Amino acid sequence: MLSRYLALDDFDPAAKRILPRCIYGYIAGGSETCTTLNGNRTAFDSYRFVPRVLTDTSVRSQQTELFGRSIAAPFGIAPMGAINIAARGGDIALAVAAESAGIPFILSAAALTPMEKIIDAAPSSWFQAYLPGENDRIIAQVDRVKSAGFGTLALTVDLPVPGNRENNIRSGWHMPLRPSLSLALDGVTHPKWLLCTAFATLAFDGMPHFENMDAGRGPPILSRTRSRDFGRRTALNWDHVKLMRDRWPGKLVLKGILAPEDAVIAQSTGVDGIIVSNHGGRQLDGAIESLHALPAIAAAASRLTLLLDGGVRRGSDVLKALALGAHAVLVGRPLLFAAVVGGQAGAGHAITLLSQEIDRNMSMLGITTFDQLGPTLVRRVPSSGAQPVISWKRE
Ligand SMILES: Cc1cc2nc3c(=O)[nH]c(=O)nc-3n(C[C@H](O)[C@H](O)[C@H](O)COP(=O)(O)O)c2cc1C
């Protein structure tokens, strides 16, 4: 059944059919006009390959060194919050699929699965924190992540306030979900989701809660009155990063850097790596595309390990990002849609597809390892004037 999914983009329409409109909208959408969401895709289209030939590519390897560990392919799974409402056990499904494939999975601070459960199931997972500018909460969170046994901690820095995702309001999404007639109708018109995710979760796992925002358990996902305590997120600054650096013995990564100046500060603060990201177009609409931000950051902060996310859908996208200076990339929405469609097996199939595309393209590019990749193998071409590829509007 999974064999009919031939590319990562094939999972999106299939997941759209399964999911209630408000949940699909929460995942697929971006902020305001979706300029950055769309730009993430068109940025990849603005580069073309200049392949080399007759180089003997009979033995190829995707093995990549990331933070002192070897991973099987140069990509991982981006942190995504609250995904268990789209696929029952979604965090575990993605984490185990990643672990089996030898690539990293990053658990979100806004996940509905306790971090301790993830590390048991997939010991090489990373943890992504959302933190307020409050020392006591930072220390408590770092200590929990440390005692859970994670080796890599990513702090997301591009969410001082939530982005203006008006399409979420249009589609009926609110977090925590508010019981309402329209929410109930959205559920009953999507019976597979209603039975296999909503009912099965409530019957077998109980009411999901935000499990990882702090040292203790957060509020439930369905509530009229309770909401998450985000604390003073707008106060978060470089001093807090220094505090984390002092307290956290593992690898420290900042997610959501787009300016080379910030990459340079991150480097001097002792951070190990950064994720060049605009949060998949979900935060500041009009922010620069991750791919376009990458070359200047790679030039400015050469000691940092660089990851990139936003719009990666094909093996060719991965290779373009690597050619422009990334050591690896992260993929978000398509892998979640794959888990919605086929659970752990669906995510595993999607990982295999991406890895096969990378392998095939390596040969056609004339390379056998990623250290042969560089800016000479790609060329920026004038914009084709292509229309936005993703439009998330009121239907
Ligand atoms: C449903 C959803 C939830 C997300 N939740 C988080 C989160 O909790 N923390 C975070 O740092 N980024 C979050 N992101 C952003 C992703 O980590 C990543 O930056 C983005 O999805 C990459 O773009 P792509 O989906 O085009 O691959 C979320 C993205 C989606 C789609």
The ligand as a Tripos MOL2 file, in Angstrom:
@<TRIPOS>MOLECULE
LIG
   31    33     1     0     0
SMALL
NO_CHARGES

@<TRIPOS>ATOM
      1 C1          2.9040   21.0590   12.9160 C.3       1 LIG1
      2 C2          4.2140   21.7320   13.1900 C.ar      1 LIG1
      3 C3          4.6050   21.9410   14.4990 C.ar      1 LIG1
      4 C4          5.8400   22.5470   14.7530 C.ar      1 LIG1
      5 N1          6.2530   22.6660   16.0540 N.ar      1 LIG1
      6 C5          7.4860   23.1310   16.3130 C.ar      1 LIG1
      7 C6          7.9910   23.1180   17.6400 C.ar      1 LIG1
      8 O1          7.3200   22.6870   18.5680 O.2       1 LIG1
      9 N2          9.2390   23.5990   17.8260 N.ar      1 LIG1
     10 C7         10.0240   24.0840   16.8170 C.ar      1 LIG1
     11 O2         11.1430   24.5130   17.0500 O.2       1 LIG1
     12 N3          9.5800   24.0770   15.5430 N.ar      1 LIG1
     13 C8          8.3460   23.5980   15.2660 C.ar      1 LIG1
     14 N4          7.9080   23.5440   13.9790 N.ar      1 LIG1
     15 C9          8.8090   23.9640   12.8870 C.3       1 LIG1
     16 C10         9.6500   22.7780   12.4110 C.3       1 LIG1
     17 O3         10.5510   22.3540   13.3930 O.3       1 LIG1
     18 C11        10.4740   23.1250   11.1670 C.3       1 LIG1
     19 O4         11.2150   24.2910   11.4080 O.3       1 LIG1
     20 C12         9.6380   23.3060    9.8980 C.3       1 LIG1
     21 O5          8.4810   22.5020    9.9080 O.3       1 LIG1
     22 C13        10.4950   22.9410    8.6950 C.3       1 LIG1
     23 O6          9.8330   23.1910    7.5280 O.3       1 LIG1
     24 P1          9.0990   22.0630    6.6310 P.3       1 LIG1
     25 O7          7.8640   21.6640    7.3820 O.co2     1 LIG1
     26 O8          8.8160   22.8350    5.3900 O.co2     1 LIG1
     27 O9         10.0530   20.9160    6.4170 O.co2     1 LIG1
     28 C14         6.6750   22.9660   13.6990 C.ar      1 LIG1
     29 C15         6.2580   22.7560   12.3780 C.ar      1 LIG1
     30 C16         5.0480   22.1330   12.1200 C.ar      1 LIG1
     31 C17         4.6480   21.8990   10.6930 C.3       1 LIG1
@<TRIPOS>BOND
     1     1     2 1
     2     2     3 ar
     3     2    30 ar
     4     3     4 ar
     5     4     5 ar
     6     4    28 ar
     7     5     6 ar
     8     6     7 ar
     9     6    13 1
    10     7     8 2
    11     7     9 ar
    12     9    10 ar
    13    10    11 2
    14    10    12 ar
    15    12    13 ar
    16    13    14 ar
    17    14    15 1
    18    14    28 ar
    19    15    16 1
    20    16    17 1
    21    16    18 1
    22    18    19 1
    23    18    20 1
    24    20    21 1
    25    20    22 1
    26    22    23 1
    27    23    24 1
    28    24    25 2
    29    24    26 1
    30    24    27 1
    31    28    29 ar
    32    29    30 ar
    33    30    31 1
@<TRIPOS>SUBSTRUCTURE
     1 LIG1         1 GROUP 0 **** ****
